[in-house]
Amino acid sequence: MTYCDTIGVMDSGVGGLTVLKELLKVLPSVKYVYLGDTANLPYGCKSKEEILFFNRNILNFFLTLGVKDIAIACNTTSALTYEDLKEEFTPKGLRIFPLIHSAAYNAVQGLDDNDCICVLSTTATAKSGKYAQEIKKVNPTLKVVEIPCPGFVEIVENRLYESKDSYNLVKEKMQIVLDNNAKRVILGCTHYPYLVDLLSEFAPKEIFFNPACSLAKSVAAVIRNTNAKGDIDFYVTKAPDEFKKSAKLFFDIQDDVKCVKMPEFSLK
């Protein structure tokens, strides 16, 4: 257990605020620096090469602020780039907490052998097979169905909860859950907890599992609160006013949202 002054939280947009909420419950006195890469969202439809480029820029930005403990509040990043980031940035003094690895263990607790667990996620996370890989390490008998859900992030970021198209898209994906008689559904993107009310029109709310809770507990297991009163600095890479508008629906943002320009990705 170590003391920590500041924790960085990284995501592509407002989704990571679900992780920040859980972190504040267990570590309320730590200072937080939240960065939403709004210039490049959504990550779920991008290549690993692109996402790794964005993530390197974010971690280097955290280094300039002196932030050394980083919570990856993004399933796609955890699935595709965590191992690369860990190898590159651990020697620079960063400690990185990935989302999927902590979630997989907790998500399967209470399930019986041969039960089905579904994972709603971005296309990139589903293609990686990372959730299935980590879940099988805990219980190899479980049936794991990874369901790509392109469009879910846009529903949240653009606040399209009342749209008929949103309803139909959610219904289509949840039909796969019902067809597989899933006993648990992992919300495999940090934006998706904002969709629980819509998702639970098709299945009981109690079957949905939010990985943010597991990540917060894993961070709190190795980091101790400081005695200072915590506060939060918010950064985005584009459109701070839009970010604040979306975020205020779910999180009480009182502070200014600063915009930081990152290098643009280009194929060489």
Buried (B, 14 or more C-beta within 10 A) or exposed (E): EEEBBBBBBBBBBBBBBBBBBBBBEBBEBBBBBBBBBBBBBBBBBBEBEBBBBBBBBBBEBBBEEEBBBBBBBBBBBBBBBBEBBBEBBEEEEBBBBBBBBBBBBBBBEEBEEEBBBBBBBBBBBBBBBBBBEBBBEBBEEBBBBBBBBBBBBBBBBEEBBEEEEBBEBBBEBBEBBEEBEBBBBBBBBBBBBBBEEBBBEBBEEEBBBBBBBBBBBBBBEEBEBBEEEBEBBBBBBBBBEBBBBBBEEBBEBEEEBEBBEBEEBEEE
